[in-house]
Amino acid sequence: MDFKKIKEEFWNKGYVIFDGFFPDDLMDHYQQLILDHYSTNTDWEHTNAYISKSKTEVIPWFPYRENKPYFDGIDKNETFNKITDTILNNSWRNLYSMMMFSKAGSKGQAWHQDCPPEDSRMYNLNRLVYTHDITEETGGEIVIMPEAHKAGVLPVGVPHEDIEGQVVFRPKKGTVIFLHGHCFHRVLPVKVDRVSSNFRAVPLGVPEDITDICVYRNMRYKFSTEEMIEERFY
């Protein structure tokens, strides 16, 4: 594995993708654990006002906050963390591990940046892991704007509208995407129940509430107080 090339690609494009990173049997095991959890926990955790405004429908689960370290096969994987070392110059820490579930027929996630981009040093690193195939039939493709981590604030506009230059990906089971939190990204509408996971990390010195404020094309939203702190008109 050429770690120098990985680092260059990440910092050039804002993301780097590894197909078949994790084995199918591990992904199948984790997929079942996640589905078992959501079989009894499928209520939205956000307010109706947030869902309506953000055009984002995803149900998060933070297992490690519940003392359920079920996913150490990912979280403690040596190569997974060595790539993180490479991208973040051996100076980082785990932020949190989040499982994400979207119901069939839901909107997915509108264009967003995970945290405000005004200070380029303050960002999170998404480490997205896919425990099942994302296909045209399932919907829920991830859309990324290359190099947008260097572009400043996400432009004002229609939340789910295409942006010229966007790239659509359909990750397979076992795929990992390392994605800069300032890079514009979204998830397309979901046709069947969709699962993904995010083992977020941050550089040392970045506050643990870095992702409390999310930037959408039509607003900035603060999760801790469940309020829109800026409306962005188009």
TORTIKE-802406 format. One record per residue: residue in three letters; x, y, z of N, C-alpha, C in turn. Coordinates in steps of 0.05 Angstrom, whole numbers, plus 5000, padded with zeros to 4 digits. Layout:
% residues N
('ALA' (X Y Z) (X Y Z) (X Y Z)) ...
//
This chain:
% residues 234
('MET' (5017 4976 5000) (5000 5000 5000) (5018 5025 5000)) ('ASP' (5013 5042 4980) (5029 5066 4977) (5017 5089 4994)) ('PHE' (5027 5092 5018) (5014 5112 5036) (5019 5141 5027)) ('LYS' (5042 5146 5015) (5047 5172 5005) (5027 5180 4983)) ('LYS' (5021 5161 4966) (5001 5166 4944) (4973 5170 4956)) ('ILE' (4967 5154 4977) (4941 5157 4990) (4937 5185 5001)) ('LYS' (4958 5194 5015) (4957 5221 5027) (4954 5243 5006)) ('GLU' (4969 5240 4984) (4967 5260 4963) (4939 5260 4950)) ('GLU' (4928 5236 4946) (4902 5235 4933) (4880 5247 4952)) ('PHE' (4882 5241 4978) (4862 5251 4996) (4863 5282 4997)) ('TRP' (4887 5293 5000) (4889 5322 5003) (4884 5337 4977)) ('ASN' (4887 5323 4954) (4880 5335 4928) (4850 5335 4924)) ('LYS' (4837 5312 4928) (4809 5309 4921) (4790 5314 4945)) ('GLY' (4800 5310 4969) (4783 5312 4993) (4772 5285 5001)) ('TYR' (4779 5264 4987) (4770 5237 4994) (4788 5216 4981)) ('VAL' (4787 5192 4992) (4800 5170 4979) (4784 5145 4985)) ('ILE' (4782 5127 4966) (4763 5104 4968) (4779 5078 4965)) ('PHE' (4772 5059 4982) (4784 5032 4982) (4762 5011 4979)) ('ASP' (4760 4999 4956) (4741 4977 4951) (4751 4951 4964)) ('GLY' (4732 4936 4975) (4739 4910 4987) (4759 4912 5010)) ('PHE' (4758 4933 5025) (4776 4937 5047) (4772 4917 5069)) ('PHE' (4746 4913 5076) (4739 4894 5097) (4727 4869 5085)) ('PRO' (4731 4845 5097) (4721 4820 5086) (4690 4818 5089)) ('ASP' (4678 4803 5071) (4649 4800 5070) (4638 4788 5096)) ('ASP' (4652 4769 5108) (4641 4756 5132) (4639 4776 5155)) ('LEU' (4659 4793 5158) (4658 4813 5179) (4636 4833 5174)) ('MET' (4633 4841 5149) (4612 4860 5141) (4584 4848 5146)) ('ASP' (4581 4823 5139) (4555 4809 5143) (4548 4808 5172)) ('HIS' (4568 4803 5189) (4563 4802 5218) (4555 4829 5229)) ('TYR' (4569 4850 5220) (4563 4877 5229) (4536 4887 5218)) ('GLN' (4530 4880 5193) (4504 4887 5182) (4482 4876 5199)) ('GLN' (4484 4851 5207) (4463 4839 5223) (4461 4852 5251)) ('LEU' (4483 4859 5263) (4483 4873 5289) (4468 4900 5286)) ('ILE' (4474 4914 5265) (4461 4940 5260) (4431 4937 5255)) ('LEU' (4424 4918 5239) (4396 4913 5233) (4381 4904 5258)) ('ASP' (4393 4888 5274) (4381 4879 5299) (4375 4903 5317)) ('HIS' (4394 4921 5318) (4389 4945 5334) (4365 4961 5323)) ('TYR' (4365 4966 5297) (4344 4983 5286) (4317 4969 5284)) ('SER' (4317 4943 5287) (4291 4928 5286) (4272 4938 5309)) ('THR' (4284 4949 5330) (4268 4959 5353) (4273 4989 5357)) ('ASN' (4288 5002 5340) (4294 5030 5344) (4294 5045 5317)) ('THR' (4270 5049 5306) (4269 5062 5280) (4254 5089 5281)) ('ASP' (4254 5102 5304) (4242 5128 5306) (4263 5149 5300)) ('TRP' (4255 5171 5286) (4273 5193 5280) (4282 5206 5306)) ('GLU' (4308 5213 5308) (4318 5226 5332) (4319 5256 5329)) ('HIS' (4313 5266 5305) (4313 5295 5300) (4285 5306 5300)) ('THR' (4282 5332 5303) (4255 5344 5302) (4244 5344 5274)) ('ASN' (4217 5345 5272) (4205 5347 5246) (4213 5372 5231)) ('ALA' (4217 5394 5246) (4226 5419 5233) (4253 5415 5220)) ('TYR' (4271 5401 5234) (4298 5396 5222) (4296 5379 5197)) ('ILE' (4281 5357 5199) (4279 5339 5176) (4267 5353 5152)) ('SER' (4246 5369 5157) (4233 5384 5135) (4252 5404 5122)) ('LYS' (4267 5419 5138) (4284 5440 5128) (4310 5428 5115)) ('SER' (4322 5409 5128) (4348 5398 5119) (4345 5378 5096)) ('LYS' (4321 5367 5092) (4317 5346 5072) (4336 5323 5078)) ('THR' (4339 5317 5103) (4357 5295 5112) (4341 5276 5130)) ('GLU' (4341 5251 5123) (4327 5230 5138) (4346 5207 5144)) ('VAL' (4358 5208 5167) (4376 5187 5175) (4374 5184 5205)) ('ILE' (4374 5159 5215) (4371 5153 5243) (4399 5145 5253)) ('PRO' (4411 5160 5271) (4438 5153 5281) (4437 5135 5305)) ('TRP' (4458 5119 5309) (4462 5103 5333) (4491 5104 5340)) ('PHE' (4497 5110 5365) (4524 5112 5375) (4530 5089 5395)) ('PRO' (4537 5066 5385) (4540 5043 5403) (4561 5045 5425)) ('TYR' (4583 5059 5419) (4604 5061 5439) (4596 5079 5462)) ('ARG' (4577 5097 5458) (4566 5113 5479) (4549 5097 5498)) ('GLU' (4540 5074 5489) (4524 5055 5504) (4540 5032 5515)) ('ASN' (4567 5036 5515) (4585 5014 5523) (4581 4988 5508)) ('LYS' (4577 4992 5482) (4574 4969 5464) (4595 4970 5443)) ('PRO' (4619 4960 5449) (4642 4962 5430) (4641 4939 5410)) ('TYR' (4618 4938 5396) (4613 4916 5377) (4631 4916 5353)) ('PHE' (4641 4940 5346) (4653 4944 5320) (4684 4948 5321)) ('ASP' (4696 4935 5340) (4725 4938 5343) (4740 4926 5319)) ('GLY' (4728 4908 5305) (4741 4897 5281) (4746 4918 5260)) ('ILE' (4731 4940 5261) (4736 4963 5244) (4753 4983 5259)) ('ASP' (4743 4991 5283) (4754 5013 5298) (4784 5009 5305)) ('LYS' (4791 4984 5309) (4819 4978 5317) (4835 4964 5295)) ('ASN' (4825 4964 5271) (4839 4952 5249) (4865 4968 5243)) ('GLU' (4887 4954 5242) (4913 4966 5240) (4917 4983 5215)) ('THR' (4909 4972 5192) (4912 4986 5167) (4893 5010 5165)) ('PHE' (4869 5006 5174) (4849 5028 5176) (4860 5052 5191)) ('ASN' (4873 5046 5213) (4884 5068 5230) (4911 5078 5219)) ('LYS' (4925 5061 5205) (4950 5071 5193) (4944 5091 5170)) ('ILE' (4923 5086 5155) (4915 5105 5135) (4907 5131 5148)) ('THR' (4893 5129 5170) (4886 5154 5185) (4910 5168 5195)) ('ASP' (4930 5153 5205) (4956 5165 5213) (4968 5181 5190)) ('THR' (4968 5169 5167) (4980 5180 5143) (4966 5207 5135)) ('ILE' (4939 5206 5135) (4924 5230 5127) (4927 5252 5147)) ('LEU' (4927 5245 5173) (4926 5265 5194) (4953 5268 5209)) ('ASN' (4974 5259 5195) (5002 5264 5205) (5007 5253 5233)) ('ASN' (4996 5229 5239) (5000 5216 5265) (4991 5233 5288)) ('SER' (4972 5250 5284) (4964 5268 5305) (4933 5271 5304)) ('TRP' (4919 5251 5316) (4890 5250 5315) (4879 5234 5338)) ('ARG' (4853 5235 5340) (4839 5218 5360) (4811 5211 5348)) ('ASN' (4800 5189 5359) (4772 5182 5352) (4753 5204 5362)) ('LEU' (4733 5210 5346) (4712 5228 5354) (4688 5212 5365)) ('TYR' (4676 5196 5347) (4655 5178 5355) (4650 5159 5331)) ('SER' (4637 5137 5338) (4629 5117 5318) (4598 5119 5316)) ('MET' (4588 5123 5291) (4560 5127 5287) (4550 5108 5265)) ('MET' (4530 5092 5273) (4516 5076 5253) (4493 5093 5242)) ('MET' (4486 5091 5216) (4466 5107 5204) (4446 5089 5189)) ('PHE' (4421 5094 5194) (4399 5078 5181) (4380 5097 5167)) ('SER' (4373 5091 5142) (4353 5106 5128) (4331 5087 5118)) ('LYS' (4307 5095 5124) (4284 5078 5117) (4279 5078 5086)) ('ALA' (4269 5056 5076) (4261 5056 5048) (4241 5078 5042)) ('GLY' (4246 5093 5020) (4228 5115 5013) (4236 5142 5025)) ('SER' (4257 5142 5041) (4266 5167 5054) (4283 5184 5035)) ('LYS' (4288 5209 5042) (4300 5228 5024) (4331 5225 5022)) ('GLY' (4343 5210 5040) (4372 5209 5041) (4383 5232 5057)) ('GLN' (4404 5244 5047) (4416 5268 5061) (4422 5289 5040)) ('ALA' (4413 5313 5045) (4419 5335 5027) (4448 5343 5028)) ('TRP' (4456 5360 5008) (4483 5370 5008) (4490 5383 5035)) ('HIS' (4514 5377 5045) (4522 5389 5070) (4552 5388 5074)) ('GLN' (4562 5404 5092) (4588 5402 5104) (4585 5395 5133)) ('ASP' (4601 5376 5143) (4597 5367 5170) (4602 5388 5192)) ('CYS' (4618 5408 5185) (4625 5429 5204) (4631 5454 5188)) ('PRO' (4630 5477 5201) (4636 5502 5187) (4664 5503 5176)) ('PRO' (4667 5512 5151) (4693 5511 5138) (4710 5536 5139)) ('GLU' (4701 5556 5154) (4716 5581 5154) (4745 5578 5164)) ('ASP' (4750 5561 5183) (4777 5555 5192) (4785 5528 5181)) ('SER' (4804 5528 5162) (4811 5503 5149) (4824 5483 5167)) ('ARG' (4833 5492 5191) (4846 5474 5209) (4826 5458 5227)) ('MET' (4801 5468 5227) (4781 5456 5244) (4762 5439 5226)) ('TYR' (4767 5413 5227) (4751 5395 5210) (4750 5367 5222)) ('ASN' (4732 5351 5213) (4730 5323 5220) (4738 5306 5196)) ('LEU' (4746 5282 5202) (4751 5262 5181) (4730 5240 5182)) ('ASN' (4714 5238 5161) (4695 5216 5160) (4709 5191 5150)) ('ARG' (4704 5169 5164) (4714 5143 5155) (4690 5125 5152)) ('LEU' (4679 5126 5128) (4654 5112 5122) (4659 5083 5114)) ('VAL' (4644 5066 5126) (4646 5037 5121) (4619 5026 5113)) ('TYR' (4619 5011 5091) (4594 5000 5080) (4591 4970 5085)) ('THR' (4570 4963 5099) (4566 4935 5107) (4548 4920 5087)) ('HIS' (4539 4934 5067) (4523 4921 5045) (4527 4937 5020)) ('ASP' (4520 4925 4997) (4523 4938 4971) (4503 4961 4968)) ('ILE' (4513 4984 4958) (4495 5005 4949) (4493 5003 4919)) ('THR' (4469 5000 4909) (4465 4996 4880) (4443 5015 4870)) ('GLU' (4439 5015 4844) (4418 5031 4832) (4390 5022 4844)) ('GLU' (4388 4996 4849) (4363 4986 4860) (4358 4994 4889)) ('THR' (4379 4996 4904) (4376 5004 4932) (4373 5034 4936)) ('GLY' (4384 5050 4917) (4386 5078 4920) (4406 5084 4942)) ('GLY' (4406 5109 4952) (4424 5116 4974) (4453 5119 4965)) ('GLU' (4458 5125 4940) (4485 5130 4931) (4497 5155 4945)) ('ILE' (4523 5155 4949) (4537 5178 4960) (4547 5195 4937)) ('VAL' (4543 5221 4940) (4551 5241 4920) (4571 5259 4932)) ('ILE' (4594 5263 4919) (4616 5279 4930) (4625 5300 4909)) ('MET' (4631 5323 4919) (4642 5344 4901) (4672 5344 4906)) ('PRO' (4687 5334 4886) (4717 5333 4889) (4729 5361 4894)) ('GLU' (4748 5361 4912) (4764 5385 4919) (4748 5406 4933)) ('ALA' (4724 5400 4941) (4707 5420 4954) (4717 5427 4983)) ('HIS' (4734 5411 4994) (4746 5417 5020) (4763 5442 5019)) ('LYS' (4770 5451 4994) (4786 5475 4990) (4769 5498 4979)) ('ALA' (4743 5494 4978) (4725 5513 4964) (4710 5532 4982)) ('GLY' (4715 5531 5008) (4700 5549 5026) (4673 5538 5032)) ('VAL' (4654 5556 5035) (4627 5549 5044) (4610 5537 5022)) ('LEU' (4596 5516 5028) (4577 5504 5009) (4558 5526 4998)) ('PRO' (4556 5528 4971) (4539 5549 4960) (4510 5547 4968)) ('VAL' (4497 5569 4971) (4468 5570 4976) (4454 5559 4952)) ('GLY' (4432 5544 4957) (4417 5533 4935) (4396 5512 4944)) ('VAL' (4385 5499 4925) (4365 5478 4931) (4379 5454 4944)) ('PRO' (4368 5444 4966) (4383 5425 4983) (4393 5400 4968)) ('HIS' (4377 5389 4950) (4384 5364 4937) (4391 5367 4907)) ('GLU' (4392 5392 4898) (4397 5397 4869) (4426 5389 4861)) ('ASP' (4429 5378 4837) (4455 5370 4827) (4473 5395 4826)) ('ILE' (4499 5391 4830) (4519 5411 4827) (4539 5402 4806)) ('GLU' (4545 5419 4787) (4563 5412 4765) (4590 5403 4776)) ('GLY' (4599 5380 4767) (4624 5369 4775) (4621 5347 4797)) ('GLN' (4597 5343 4807) (4593 5323 4827) (4599 5295 4816)) ('VAL' (4607 5276 4835) (4612 5249 4827) (4594 5231 4844)) ('VAL' (4581 5212 4832) (4563 5193 4845) (4577 5166 4849)) ('PHE' (4576 5156 4873) (4589 5130 4879) (4568 5110 4890)) ('ARG' (4572 5085 4882) (4556 5063 4893) (4575 5043 4907)) ('PRO' (4582 5048 4932) (4601 5031 4946) (4591 5003 4949)) ('LYS' (4609 4984 4947) (4603 4955 4952) (4608 4948 4981)) ('LYS' (4598 4925 4989) (4603 4915 5015) (4633 4914 5021)) ('GLY' (4641 4925 5043) (4669 4925 5051) (4685 4949 5042)) ('THR' (4672 4967 5027) (4685 4992 5018) (4688 5011 5041)) ('VAL' (4711 5026 5040) (4716 5047 5059) (4721 5073 5044)) ('ILE' (4709 5095 5053) (4714 5121 5042) (4724 5139 5064)) ('PHE' (4748 5150 5060) (4758 5171 5078) (4750 5198 5065)) ('LEU' (4735 5214 5079) (4723 5238 5068) (4727 5262 5087)) ('HIS' (4738 5283 5076) (4742 5308 5091) (4715 5320 5098)) ('GLY' (4712 5329 5124) (4686 5339 5133) (4678 5365 5119)) ('HIS' (4697 5380 5107) (4690 5405 5093) (4682 5399 5064)) ('CYS' (4686 5375 5055) (4679 5368 5027) (4649 5365 5024)) ('PHE' (4637 5379 5004) (4608 5377 5000) (4601 5348 4994)) ('HIS' (4580 5338 5007) (4571 5311 5001) (4541 5308 5008)) ('ARG' (4529 5288 4996) (4501 5283 5001) (4495 5253 4996)) ('VAL' (4472 5244 5003) (4463 5217 4998) (4437 5218 4982)) ('LEU' (4435 5203 4960) (4411 5204 4944) (4388 5190 4957)) ('PRO' (4363 5195 4948) (4340 5182 4960) (4343 5151 4962)) ('VAL' (4331 5140 4983) (4335 5112 4990) (4311 5096 4981)) ('LYS' (4315 5074 4966) (4293 5058 4956) (4288 5034 4973)) ('VAL' (4308 5023 4986) (4305 5001 5006) (4321 5009 5030)) ('ASP' (4315 4997 5053) (4329 5004 5078) (4359 5005 5073)) ('ARG' (4372 5027 5083) (4400 5031 5078) (4415 5034 5104)) ('VAL' (4439 5022 5105) (4456 5023 5129) (4484 5032 5120)) ('SER' (4496 5049 5136) (4525 5055 5133) (4535 5062 5161)) ('SER' (4561 5064 5163) (4573 5071 5189) (4596 5091 5185)) ('ASN' (4601 5106 5206) (4621 5128 5204) (4638 5128 5229)) ('PHE' (4663 5122 5226) (4682 5122 5249) (4697 5148 5248)) ('ARG' (4685 5169 5257) (4695 5196 5254) (4720 5200 5272)) ('ALA' (4739 5215 5260) (4763 5223 5274) (4768 5252 5270)) ('VAL' (4785 5264 5287) (4792 5292 5285) (4822 5295 5290)) ('PRO' (4835 5315 5278) (4862 5322 5286) (4863 5331 5315)) ('LEU' (4886 5326 5328) (4889 5335 5355) (4887 5366 5356)) ('GLY' (4873 5376 5376) (4868 5405 5378) (4841 5414 5367)) ('VAL' (4827 5396 5353) (4800 5402 5343) (4781 5395 5365)) ('PRO' (4762 5413 5372) (4744 5407 5394) (4725 5384 5388)) ('GLU' (4716 5371 5409) (4699 5347 5405) (4671 5354 5395)) ('ASP' (4663 5379 5397) (4637 5387 5386) (4639 5399 5358)) ('ILE' (4660 5392 5344) (4665 5404 5317) (4642 5399 5298)) ('THR' (4628 5377 5301) (4606 5371 5282) (4578 5379 5294)) ('ASP' (4578 5396 5314) (4553 5404 5326) (4538 5423 5307)) ('ILE' (4553 5438 5291) (4540 5456 5271) (4546 5445 5244)) ('CYS' (4524 5440 5229) (4526 5429 5202) (4517 5451 5182)) ('VAL' (4530 5452 5160) (4524 5472 5139) (4509 5458 5116)) ('TYR' (4484 5468 5111) (4468 5459 5089) (4465 5482 5069)) ('ARG' (4455 5476 5046) (4452 5497 5025) (4432 5518 5033)) ('ASN' (4413 5511 5051) (4392 5530 5059) (4393 5538 5088)) ('MET' (4413 5529 5103) (4415 5536 5132) (4440 5526 5144)) ('ARG' (4446 5536 5168) (4464 5524 5187) (4448 5514 5211)) ('TYR' (4454 5490 5220) (4438 5478 5241) (4456 5469 5264)) ('LYS' (4447 5475 5288) (4462 5467 5312) (4447 5444 5326)) ('PHE' (4459 5420 5326) (4446 5397 5336) (4441 5397 5367)) ('SER' (4460 5408 5382) (4458 5407 5411) (4434 5423 5421)) ('THR' (4427 5444 5407) (4404 5460 5416) (4380 5457 5398)) ('GLU' (4383 5440 5377) (4362 5433 5358) (4350 5459 5346)) ('GLU' (4368 5476 5336) (4358 5501 5324) (4373 5508 5299)) ('MET' (4359 5522 5281) (4371 5534 5258) (4384 5560 5267)) ('ILE' (4410 5562 5264) (4424 5586 5273) (4428 5606 5250)) ('GLU' (4424 5597 5226) (4426 5615 5203) (4409 5604 5180)) ('GLU' (4391 5621 5170) (4376 5613 5146) (4391 5624 5122)) ('ARG' (4394 5607 5102) (4409 5615 5077) (4388 5615 5055)) ('PHE' (4384 5638 5043) (4362 5642 5023) (4373 5638 4995)) ('TYR' (4356 5627 4978) (4363 5623 4950) (4339 5630 4932)) 
//
